[in-house]
Amino acid sequence: MRVTLFLEDQKEDMKLENYQDITVPQQAKTVGEVVTFVSMVEVERARKELKLSQIDESHFSDAEMILAIQKQKEVAASTVVPVILDWLVDSNFILSPSQASAFIRDEEKYAGNGYQYKTIGELDFDSNGNYYLVVASSPQKKVASIYKVYTSGSIQELVVQ
């Protein structure tokens, strides 16, 4: 890029010899993002789509809904529902009590021990995330072990005394 500079101290005399040409090296091109705005009307429409799909929209903040709308536009989806479902599956692939029991039963560390697994209670949470309590029982022992099966797929055994 070529830039022509006029020397400040020679302001009165604007002759051609008072100009200096310098060459400025071009900087590497950078990729920028365009700020897009999502109206609250779009956010409310996305919430209605979730409600019609029987997904509790109250679990998602406005910022998360805006991200979902932007992702919907990016992948050219007709609604935000597939985007939200992808998020739910990615972060919580165990979504029901029966899935928690089946998950621990299929885990090879716990599969061959002859226990029966049953989920007790509802979805609960602690500092590690959401989990289901699963009880392992056998014909000899009513409660052999209790496990926290987290919705993310990790299993934590609780001490039974």
C-alpha positions as CSV (number, residue, x, y, z in Angstrom):
1,M,0.0,0.0,0.0
2,R,1.3,3.4,-0.9
3,V,0.5,6.5,1.3
4,T,1.3,10.1,0.6
5,L,2.1,12.3,3.6
6,F,2.1,16.0,3.8
7,L,4.7,17.4,6.2
8,E,3.0,19.5,9.0
9,D,5.7,22.2,9.2
10,Q,5.3,23.0,5.5
11,K,1.6,23.7,5.6
12,E,1.7,27.1,4.1
13,D,3.7,26.1,1.1
14,M,1.6,23.3,-0.5
15,K,3.9,22.6,-3.4
16,L,4.4,19.1,-4.7
17,E,8.0,18.8,-3.4
18,N,6.6,19.0,0.2
19,Y,4.9,15.7,-0.1
20,Q,6.6,12.4,0.9
21,D,5.8,9.0,-0.4
22,I,6.2,6.0,1.9
23,T,5.4,2.4,1.4
24,V,3.5,0.8,4.3
25,P,3.7,-3.0,4.5
26,Q,0.3,-4.7,4.4
27,Q,-0.8,-6.6,7.4
28,A,-2.0,-10.1,7.2
29,K,-5.7,-10.4,6.6
30,T,-7.7,-11.4,9.6
31,V,-11.0,-13.0,9.8
32,G,-13.7,-11.1,11.7
33,E,-17.2,-11.9,12.7
34,V,-20.1,-9.7,11.9
35,V,-22.2,-8.9,14.9
36,T,-25.7,-10.1,14.3
37,F,-28.7,-9.1,16.3
38,V,-31.6,-11.4,17.1
39,S,-34.9,-9.9,18.1
40,M,-36.8,-10.9,21.1
41,V,-39.6,-11.9,18.7
42,E,-37.4,-14.5,17.3
43,V,-36.4,-15.7,20.7
44,E,-40.1,-16.0,21.7
45,R,-40.9,-17.9,18.5
46,A,-38.0,-20.3,19.2
47,R,-39.4,-20.8,22.7
48,K,-42.8,-21.6,21.2
49,E,-41.2,-24.2,18.9
50,L,-39.6,-25.9,21.8
51,K,-42.8,-25.9,23.8
52,L,-44.7,-27.5,20.8
53,S,-42.0,-30.1,20.7
54,Q,-42.5,-30.8,24.4
55,I,-39.1,-29.5,25.5
56,D,-39.2,-27.3,28.6
57,E,-38.0,-24.0,27.2
58,S,-37.6,-22.5,30.7
59,H,-34.3,-24.3,31.1
60,F,-32.7,-22.1,28.5
61,S,-31.7,-18.5,29.0
62,D,-32.2,-15.8,26.3
63,A,-28.5,-16.0,25.5
64,E,-28.7,-19.7,24.9
65,M,-31.8,-19.2,22.7
66,I,-30.0,-16.6,20.7
67,L,-27.0,-19.0,20.2
68,A,-29.5,-21.7,19.1
69,I,-31.1,-19.3,16.6
70,Q,-27.7,-18.4,15.2
71,K,-26.7,-22.1,14.9
72,Q,-30.1,-22.8,13.3
73,K,-29.4,-20.1,10.6
74,E,-25.8,-21.5,10.2
75,V,-27.0,-25.1,9.5
76,A,-30.1,-23.9,7.6
77,A,-32.5,-25.8,9.9
78,S,-36.2,-25.0,9.8
79,T,-36.5,-24.7,13.6
80,V,-34.2,-24.5,16.7
81,V,-35.5,-27.9,17.9
82,P,-32.7,-30.0,16.2
83,V,-30.0,-27.6,17.5
84,I,-31.4,-27.9,21.1
85,L,-31.7,-31.7,20.8
86,D,-28.0,-31.9,19.7
87,W,-27.0,-29.8,22.7
88,L,-29.0,-32.0,25.1
89,V,-27.6,-35.2,23.6
90,D,-24.0,-33.9,23.7
91,S,-24.2,-32.8,27.3
92,N,-26.7,-35.3,28.7
93,F,-26.9,-38.5,26.9
94,I,-28.7,-40.3,29.8
95,L,-32.1,-38.7,29.8
96,S,-34.3,-41.1,31.7
97,P,-34.1,-43.4,34.8
98,S,-34.4,-46.5,32.6
99,Q,-31.4,-45.3,30.5
100,A,-29.4,-44.9,33.7
101,S,-30.1,-48.5,34.7
102,A,-29.3,-49.8,31.2
103,F,-26.1,-47.7,31.0
104,I,-24.6,-49.2,34.2
105,R,-25.8,-52.7,33.2
106,D,-24.0,-52.4,29.8
107,E,-20.9,-50.9,31.3
108,E,-18.3,-53.8,31.2
109,K,-16.9,-53.1,34.7
110,Y,-20.4,-53.8,36.2
111,A,-21.9,-56.2,33.6
112,G,-20.7,-59.6,34.7
113,N,-21.3,-59.5,38.4
114,G,-24.8,-61.0,38.5
115,Y,-26.5,-57.9,40.0
116,Q,-29.8,-56.5,39.0
117,Y,-29.8,-52.7,38.6
118,K,-32.8,-50.5,39.4
119,T,-33.1,-46.7,39.4
120,I,-34.6,-45.2,42.6
121,G,-35.9,-41.7,42.9
122,E,-35.9,-38.9,40.4
123,L,-33.2,-36.9,38.7
124,D,-31.0,-35.2,41.3
125,F,-27.9,-33.0,41.1
126,D,-24.7,-32.2,43.0
127,S,-21.6,-30.3,42.3
128,N,-20.6,-32.8,39.6
129,G,-23.9,-32.5,37.6
130,N,-27.2,-34.3,37.3
131,Y,-27.5,-37.9,38.3
132,Y,-29.8,-40.8,38.9
133,L,-29.3,-43.2,41.9
134,V,-29.1,-46.8,40.8
135,V,-29.2,-49.7,43.3
136,A,-27.4,-53.0,42.6
137,S,-29.1,-55.9,44.2
138,S,-28.6,-59.7,44.2
139,P,-30.6,-62.7,45.6
140,Q,-28.3,-62.8,48.6
141,K,-28.2,-59.1,49.3
142,K,-31.1,-56.6,48.9
143,V,-28.7,-53.6,48.5
144,A,-25.2,-54.6,47.3
145,S,-24.1,-51.2,46.0
146,I,-25.6,-47.8,45.2
147,Y,-24.3,-45.8,42.3
148,K,-24.7,-42.3,41.0
149,V,-25.0,-42.5,37.3
150,Y,-24.5,-39.0,35.9
151,T,-26.3,-37.8,32.8
152,S,-22.9,-37.2,31.2
153,G,-22.1,-40.9,31.5
154,S,-19.8,-41.1,34.5
155,I,-20.5,-43.5,37.3
156,Q,-19.6,-43.0,41.0
157,E,-20.1,-45.8,43.5
158,L,-21.4,-44.8,46.9
159,V,-20.2,-46.5,50.1
160,V,-22.9,-48.9,51.6
161,Q,-22.5,-49.9,55.2
